[in-house]
Amino acid sequence: MARERWPSRLLFIFAAVGSAAGLGNLWRFPYLTYKYGGGAFLIPYLIALLVLGIPLLVLEFAVGQHFQRSTVGAMRKLKTWAGAVGWWMLGIAFVVLSYYAAVMAWSLRYFFSSFSMAWSGGAESYFYEQVLGLSSGIGVLGGINWILLACLIGVWILIYFSVFKGIKSVSQVVKVTMPLPILLIFILLIRAVTLEGAAGGLVVYMKPVFSALLDPEIWVAAASQIFFTLSVGLGIMIAYASYVKKKQDTAGDALWTALMNSGISLLAGFVVFGTLGFLAMQKGVAVPDVVASGPGLAFVVFPEALSMMPMAWLFSLLFFIVLLSLGIDSAFSLLEGVLAAFKDRLRTSTMKLSLIGCILGFAGGIIFVTGAGLYFLDIVDHFVLSYGLIMFGIFECLLVGWTKAGKEVKEHLARESPWFPVNLWWWLIRLVIPIILVVMFITFFLKELAAPYEGYPGWAIAVGWAAVFLPLVVGFFLNKWYGKKREVAEITVP
Ligand code: PFF
């Protein structure tokens, strides 16, 4: 059986950028920039990109491409036991996907409400009371929110039809979902910067406060943003690169991916802060009084600003199409990463596997459309992203940097990307990155010990930890199963 292939190099880059550019670019990057020193934040951000992000992306691309196996198969080539780590990563990817899809369900709901501008009576109460039906605390589940459940089904149908024919359908879909949000962001950008008060917002966004760089927290924030934004650490990029033919300069592809992704973040920040400047002026308050991040930004503050614009419904529609189209290719990349591992091992049809994956992902995500959904989302997101990604980064670096098969990856890279500073990269992944990541891990963990995250009760914190470590238990058994029979999908190298 011949391995599936990207129809072209360009479409592989489209898919990688599609995965990287997601909600994180729109609702996390601008806020972090504002919070951590404005324009000065770009310094730690760029350093983290060069020292951590790009080397890890190059690593994941090279591993997938060299071994021509998705995450589990490739990890097993490095060390057989590391297959369990591969499954663990994919388990976490599945958890991320289940709540990422819930956020997309909210976006879908807002897309429909844009026609009537349903939130114009009060954006905050609309989101928390009407859309989410938020319960009084994480201990009160509050029942299933049926409208959101319907939207969630809608999102999963979209995801299914993106992956149901494997790389073939993925490469069709990214032709739209990669360029579309960029185009719309440009339109929103023109709208934002021509609004009254926009300049005030942009100053708050970009004015550098260099003294902020002395705070170590900024560096940790920059580093963890880089992980999330580039979609590294969950094995997704390994899976995508395993469908690249063996002769291709994937280090170059990594550079393009990183560049486009950061460009999208920067642009999104101008849209967000230009609009926030307008909102602040309309309300007669200072810009920092309206700034928010995450759901509060995308579903409360931004919609409020949109409702004050002329042709509010039109720009609202555009904004939620941006959210949906940015998010969908990140979401299905998470699923494709998981499916790819099964496809390497099973002969089952891609359509059937995709359907099972979608049903399970949907079922796992129902908790996030209950009244307590936002709390669970917050906890699970915090734990899996703070700890999961860092741990996997450490594993990946050490497995490639210190094994015999890892050396092959280095040689592969030197051959396919002769321009790339392979030796510098080698020492980064062998030593520098693992050390940085261990320090980050300890920093996060000490903070965890000092106080429970956001004051949640002990059992809820345990749920967060379980989301991190249960996939490891599953991964252990799946790795045993994976090793039982010869890998069936034999690889033909063109
Ligand atoms: N990079 C995506 C974002 O910034 O929203 C999120 C993401 C997708 C993270 C896929 C990890 C991943 F594997």
Residues whose N, C-alpha, C, O or C-beta is under 5 A from the ligand:
A	BS01	PFF	S19 A20 A21 G22 L23 G24 N25 F228 T229 L230 S231 L234 I236 S330 L334
